[in-house]
């Protein structure tokens, strides 16, 4: 209980209460709140409270404690760098914070500073030994992200250090993954030599073909959590491009371009392929829309979700509604489905009847278009800005009941609005995530979410 009070005091900036709890010994500075593994130092850094950070560091708080991988896997220094909190970052470094620690995406604090355009924090991190040539799991160094998002002041810092923007080539990606291949004719086997079996992939699954095997090997190499939530093999994007469903990866300028304008330039392309820059599952949605069968997409997402559920977590929304969930690792999914009304639809119809899905999607999107005055100018950049990852992490570590404020509700609605625009192109109005929510779970009379994966809702 005292540990809960320390975390709450750190979140609210109550120095006197935190000092009393620490001095009395009733609370430890390195207490971890499951399932997000948030510590008081994370909460203080996220709130930008320098005095609270200093108090916790003096009490021997661990500056290198990381949040759970599903919540980003970040340390306090990541949070300070992302928010341009130079003084907090400096004090964390003085107390032993690791300047090259990676988060779940392989990004260091230097990457986050570059993404947000923070030159002062960039200089500070470089002065404390951050490696500007480290690449994240996507293959990019921090300077590349600064260049991609046109943060000239940060680029000037790297130019003074003679650091060039770097990205991982296809050959380097294969080398990094440990996959070896040879160009040319077949190698002649020595007498008595037996060839290795190619019946299975590195994970033991049936061999799906070389491209998927390379992807799987790479992901298992660079993402420790991948083995736990491995997805079914996504379609070959190059093949989707040839079919006119997808195009090549977007530039930073295209990400900031209004989606409707972007799609007007590629009238045959499915809008959800634009979203493919954030994950292969979006390409699966594009394929499902082309075939007018979203079961492929719902199966992909359904199998990727955790079966490790917790005690009920009650969420109270700013509009007076309440929701109880147990899948805290994927809490954002439940909040998104609930906030947009997708848990209230006829589950069997929107999954099994494509026309019913189109009608439900069209109705939802018409309401969202009326809700956002700038609806037609929304871009993928707006979708990225609407990310609630950090807020969800804090929400899941909070005391019962947790309050879902209006800004989070607005972000969930904005995400849905952007996806509506992606569904307005050649593939028709059907929204894949509407079908996913229907397949994911159901609500009982007490607004508690039941999960299909556990047999608590009939599968559809």
C-alpha positions in Angstrom: 0.0 0.0 0.0 2.8 2.4 0.9 4.4 1.6 -2.4 1.2 2.6 -4.2 1.3 5.9 -2.3 4.8 6.6 -3.3 4.0 6.1 -7.0 0.9 8.3 -6.7 3.0 11.0 -4.9 5.6 10.9 -7.7 2.9 11.2 -10.3 1.3 14.2 -8.6 4.5 15.9 -7.5 3.8 15.7 -3.8 7.4 16.1 -2.5 6.4 16.2 1.2 4.5 12.9 1.0 7.2 11.2 -1.0 9.9 12.3 1.4 8.0 11.1 4.4 7.4 7.7 2.8 11.0 7.3 1.9 12.4 8.6 5.2 10.1 6.4 7.3 11.2 3.3 5.3 7.6 2.4 4.5 8.2 2.7 0.8 11.2 1.7 -1.4 12.3 4.0 -4.2 12.6 1.1 -6.7 9.1 -0.3 -6.2 7.8 -1.7 -9.5 4.1 -1.5 -10.3 2.9 -4.4 -12.5 2.1 -4.9 -15.3 3.8 -1.9 -16.8 6.8 -2.1 -14.4 6.6 1.6 -13.9 8.7 3.0 -11.0 8.4 6.3 -9.1 11.4 7.6 -11.1 9.6 6.9 -14.3 6.5 8.7 -13.1 8.5 11.7 -11.9 10.5 11.9 -15.1 7.3 11.6 -17.2 5.8 14.4 -15.2 8.9 16.6 -15.7 9.3 17.1 -11.9 13.0 17.9 -11.3 12.7 18.1 -7.5 10.9 14.7 -7.3 13.5 13.1 -9.6 16.3 14.5 -7.4 14.6 13.2 -4.2 14.3 9.7 -5.7 17.8 9.6 -7.0 19.2 10.7 -3.5 17.1 7.8 -2.1 19.1 5.4 -4.5 16.4 5.0 -7.1 17.7 2.9 -10.0 18.1 5.2 -13.1 18.3 2.2 -15.4 15.1 0.5 -14.4 13.1 -0.2 -17.6 9.3 -0.4 -18.0 7.9 -3.6 -19.4 8.7 -4.4 -23.0 5.0 -4.2 -24.1 4.9 -0.7 -22.6 7.9 0.5 -24.5 10.8 -0.9 -22.4 12.1 2.6 -21.6 14.2 3.9 -18.8 13.7 7.4 -17.2 16.4 8.8 -19.4 14.4 7.9 -22.5 11.5 9.8 -21.1 13.6 12.9 -20.3 15.2 12.9 -23.7 11.9 12.6 -25.5 10.4 15.5 -23.6 13.6 17.7 -23.8 14.0 17.7 -20.0 17.7 18.6 -20.0 18.2 19.1 -16.3 16.5 15.9 -15.5 18.5 14.0 -18.1 21.7 15.6 -16.7 21.0 14.5 -13.2 20.0 11.0 -14.3 23.3 10.7 -16.2 25.2 12.0 -13.1 23.6 9.1 -11.1 24.7 6.4 -13.6 21.9 6.4 -16.2 23.1 4.4 -19.2 23.1 6.7 -22.2 23.1 3.9 -24.8 20.3 1.7 -23.2 17.8 0.5 -25.8 14.0 0.4 -25.5 11.8 -2.2 -27.1 12.3 -0.8 -30.5 16.1 -0.7 -30.1 16.1 3.1 -29.7 18.4 4.9 -27.3 17.6 8.2 -25.7 19.6 9.8 -28.5 17.1 8.4 -31.1 14.1 9.8 -29.2 15.8 13.3 -28.9 16.4 13.2 -32.7 12.8 12.1 -33.4 11.5 15.1 -31.4 14.1 17.6 -32.6 15.7 18.3 -29.3 19.2 19.7 -29.9 20.1 20.5 -26.3 19.4 17.0 -25.0 21.3 15.6 -28.1 24.4 17.6 -27.1 24.1 16.5 -23.5 23.8 12.8 -24.4 26.7 13.0 -26.9 28.8 14.6 -24.2 28.1 11.7 -21.9 29.1 9.0 -24.3 26.0 8.3 -26.4 27.0 6.5 -29.6 25.6 8.5 -32.5 26.2 5.5 -34.9 24.0 3.0 -33.0 21.1 1.9 -35.0 17.6 0.9 -33.8 16.0 -2.3 -34.8 14.7 -0.7 -38.0 18.3 0.0 -39.0 18.4 3.8 -38.5 20.8 5.9 -36.4 19.5 9.0 -34.6 20.8 11.4 -37.3 18.7 9.6 -39.9 15.5 10.3 -37.9 16.5 13.9 -37.5 16.9 14.1 -41.3 13.6 12.3 -42.0 11.6 14.7 -39.8 13.6 17.8 -40.9 15.0 18.8 -37.5 17.8 21.0 -38.9 19.1 22.1 -35.5 19.7 18.5 -34.5 21.3 17.8 -37.9 23.6 20.7 -37.3 24.8 19.1 -34.1 25.6 15.8 -35.9 27.3 17.7 -38.7 29.6 19.3 -36.2 30.4 15.8 -34.9 30.8 14.5 -38.5 28.0 12.0 -38.0 26.1 11.1 -41.2 22.5 9.8 -41.2 22.6 6.0 -41.6 20.1 3.4 -42.5 20.5 -0.4 -42.8 20.8 -1.7 -46.3 19.1 -5.0 -47.3 22.5 -6.8 -47.2 23.3 -5.4 -43.7 19.9 -6.4 -42.5 20.5 -10.0 -43.6 24.0 -10.0 -42.1 22.6 -8.6 -38.8 20.0 -11.3 -38.7 22.6 -14.0 -39.0 21.0 -15.3 -42.2 23.6 -16.5 -44.8 23.0 -16.8 -48.5 25.0 -17.3 -51.6 24.4 -16.0 -55.1 25.2 -18.3 -58.0 24.7 -22.0 -58.8 24.2 -24.8 -56.4 27.1 -25.8 -54.4 28.3 -29.3 -55.1 28.1 -31.5 -52.0 31.1 -33.4 -50.9 30.9 -37.1 -51.1 29.1 -38.5 -48.1 27.8 -35.0 -47.0 24.2 -34.8 -46.0 22.2 -31.7 -46.7 20.4 -30.0 -43.8 16.7 -30.4 -43.6 14.8 -27.4 -44.9 11.4 -28.7 -43.7 11.2 -26.3 -40.8 11.9 -22.6 -40.1 14.2 -21.6 -37.2 11.2 -21.6 -34.9 10.2 -25.1 -35.9 7.2 -24.1 -38.0 6.6 -25.6 -41.5 8.8 -23.8 -44.1 6.7 -21.1 -45.7 9.3 -19.9 -48.2 12.6 -18.1 -48.1 11.3 -14.5 -47.7 9.1 -15.3 -44.6 11.9 -17.4 -43.1 14.4 -14.6 -43.4 11.9 -12.2 -41.8 11.2 -14.6 -38.9 14.9 -15.2 -38.3 15.6 -11.5 -38.2 12.7 -10.7 -35.9 13.6 -13.5 -33.5 17.2 -12.1 -33.5 16.4 -8.5 -32.8 13.1 -8.7 -30.9 13.3 -10.9 -27.8 9.5 -10.7 -27.4 8.8 -11.8 -30.9 8.8 -15.5 -30.2 6.0 -15.0 -27.6 3.6 -13.3 -30.0 4.7 -14.5 -33.5 2.2 -13.6 -36.1 1.0 -15.7 -39.0 3.1 -15.1 -42.1 2.1 -11.7 -43.7 1.6 -11.5 -47.5 4.6 -10.6 -49.6 4.5 -6.8 -49.9 6.2 -6.9 -53.3 3.5 -9.1 -54.6 0.9 -6.7 -53.2 2.7 -3.9 -55.0 2.5 -5.8 -58.3 -1.2 -6.3 -57.8 -1.6 -2.5 -57.3 -2.7 -3.0 -53.6 0.3 -1.4 -52.0 3.1 1.1 -52.9 6.6 1.6 -51.7 7.3 2.9 -48.2 6.3 6.5 -47.6 8.6 9.4 -47.2 8.5 11.8 -44.2 6.8 14.4 -46.4 4.1 11.9 -47.5 3.5 11.0 -43.9 2.6 14.6 -43.2 0.5 14.9 -46.4 -3.4 14.7 -45.9 -4.4 11.1 -46.5 -7.1 12.0 -49.1 -4.6 13.9 -51.1 -2.1 11.1 -50.9 -4.6 8.5 -52.0 -5.8 10.7 -54.9 -2.3 10.3 -56.4 -2.6 6.5 -56.2 -6.2 5.8 -57.0 -5.7 2.0 -57.4 -4.0 1.6 -54.1 -5.7 0.4 -51.0 -5.5 3.1 -48.2 -4.5 0.6 -45.6 -1.2 0.0 -47.4 -0.3 3.5 -46.4 -0.6 2.4 -42.8 1.7 -0.5 -43.6 4.7 1.6 -42.6 3.7 0.9 -39.0 3.4 -2.9 -39.3 2.9 -5.8 -41.8 -0.6 -6.5 -40.4 -1.9 -3.4 -42.3 -0.9 -5.1 -45.6 -2.9 -8.1 -44.5 -5.9 -5.7 -44.0 -5.4 -4.5 -47.5 -5.4 -8.0 -48.9 -8.5 -8.9 -46.8 -10.4 -5.9 -48.2 -9.4 -6.9 -51.7 -10.8 -10.4 -51.2 -13.8 -9.0 -49.2 -13.0 -11.4 -46.4 -11.7 -9.9 -43.2 -11.4 -13.3 -41.4 -7.7 -13.4 -42.5 -7.0 -10.1 -40.7 -9.0 -11.0 -37.6 -7.2 -14.3 -37.4 -3.8 -12.6 -37.6 -4.7 -10.1 -34.8 -6.6 -12.7 -32.7 -3.6 -15.0 -32.5 -1.1 -12.2 -31.7 -2.8 -11.2 -28.4 -1.8 -12.3 -24.9 -3.6 -15.0 -23.0 -2.0 -13.9 -19.7 -4.8 -12.1 -18.1 -4.9 -10.4 -14.8 -7.5 -9.4 -12.2 -10.2 -7.0 -13.3 -9.0 -3.4 -13.8 -11.8 -0.9 -13.6 -11.6 2.2 -15.9 -13.8 5.2 -15.4 -14.2 7.4 -18.5 -14.6 11.2 -18.4 -17.9 10.9 -20.1 -19.4 8.9 -17.2 -19.0 5.4 -18.7 -17.0 2.6 -17.0 -15.2 -0.5 -18.3 -13.5 -3.5 -16.6 -10.6 -5.2 -18.5 -8.1 -8.0 -17.7 -5.8 -7.9 -20.7 -3.5 -5.2 -19.3 -0.7 -5.9 -21.8 -3.1 -4.9 -24.6 -5.3 -2.4 -22.7 -5.1 0.1 -25.5 -7.1 -2.4 -27.7 -9.9 -2.7 -25.2 -10.1 1.1 -24.7 -10.0 1.7 -28.4 -12.7 -0.8 -29.2 -14.9 0.5 -26.3 -14.4 4.2 -26.9 -15.4 3.9 -30.6 -18.4 1.6 -29.9 -17.0 -1.4 -31.7 -17.8 -3.7 -28.8 -21.5 -2.9 -29.2 -21.9 -4.2 -32.8 -23.3 -7.5 -33.9 -20.2 -9.6 -33.7 -21.1 -12.4 -36.1 -22.3 -10.0 -38.8 -19.3 -7.7 -39.0 -16.9 -10.6 -39.1 -18.8 -13.0 -41.4 -20.8 -10.6 -43.6 -18.6 -8.2 -45.5 -21.6 -6.0 -46.5 -22.6 -5.7 -42.8 -19.0 -4.7 -42.0 -19.0 -2.0 -44.7 -22.3 -0.6 -43.4 -21.1 -0.5 -39.8 -17.9 1.1 -40.8 -19.7 3.7 -43.0 -22.0 4.6 -40.1 -19.1 4.9 -37.6 -17.0 7.0 -40.0 -19.8 9.4 -40.8 -20.0 10.3 -37.1 -16.3 10.7 -36.8 -16.2 13.0 -39.9 -18.8 15.2 -38.2 -16.8 15.2 -34.9 -13.5 16.4 -36.4 -13.6 19.7 -38.3 -10.2 19.0 -39.9 -11.3 15.5 -40.9 -10.4 15.8 -44.6 -6.9 17.1 -43.8 -5.9 14.4 -41.4 -2.6 12.6 -42.1 -0.6 9.6 -40.9 1.4 12.1 -38.8 -1.8 12.8 -36.9 -2.2 9.1 -36.2 1.4 9.0 -34.8 0.7 12.0 -32.6 -2.4 10.3 -31.3 -0.3 7.5 -29.8 -1.4 6.7 -26.2 1.5 4.3 -25.3 2.9 6.4 -22.4 -0.5 7.4 -21.1 -1.7 3.7 -21.1 1.4 2.7 -19.2 0.6 5.2 -16.5 -3.0 4.3 -16.5 -2.3 0.6 -15.9 0.0 1.4 -13.0 -2.5 3.7 -11.3 -4.7 2.8 -8.3 -8.2 1.5 -8.7 -10.3 2.8 -10.3 -8.2 4.3 -13.1 -9.5 7.5 -14.7 -9.5 7.7 -18.5 -9.5 11.4 -19.3 -11.0 13.3 -22.2 -7.6 13.6 -24.0 -7.2 9.8 -24.2 -10.7 9.4 -25.4 -10.0 12.1 -28.0 -6.9 10.3 -29.1 -8.8 7.0 -29.5 -11.4 8.7 -31.6 -8.7 10.4 -33.7 -7.0 7.1 -34.4 -10.4 5.7 -35.6 -10.9 8.8 -37.8 -7.5 8.4 -39.5 -8.3 4.7 -40.1 -11.7 5.7 -41.6 -9.8 7.8 -44.2 -7.5 4.9 -45.0 -10.7 2.9 -45.6 -12.1 5.4 -48.1 -10.0 4.4 -51.1 -10.2 1.6 -53.7 -10.9 -1.1 -51.1 -14.2 0.3 -50.0 -15.4 1.5 -46.6 -14.7 -1.7 -44.5 -12.5 -1.0 -41.5 -10.5 -4.0 -40.4 -10.3 -3.0 -36.8 -14.1 -3.0 -36.5 -14.0 -6.7 -37.3 -11.0 -7.2 -35.1 -12.8 -5.7 -32.1 -15.8 -8.0 -32.7 -13.5 -11.0 -32.9 -11.5 -10.0 -29.9 -14.1 -9.9 -27.2 -17.6 -9.0 -25.9 -19.2 -7.0 -23.2 -21.4 -8.3 -20.4 -24.1 -6.3 -18.6 -21.6 -5.0 -16.1 -19.4 -3.7 -19.0 -16.7 -6.3 -18.3 -14.8 -7.4 -21.3 -14.8 -11.2 -22.0 -12.1 -12.6 -24.3 -12.7 -14.9 -27.2 -9.3 -16.4 -26.9 -10.3 -17.8 -23.5 -13.7 -19.0 -24.7 -15.5 -16.3 -22.7 -17.2 -15.2 -25.9 -18.5 -17.3 -28.8 -16.0 -17.3 -31.6 -17.4 -15.7 -34.8 
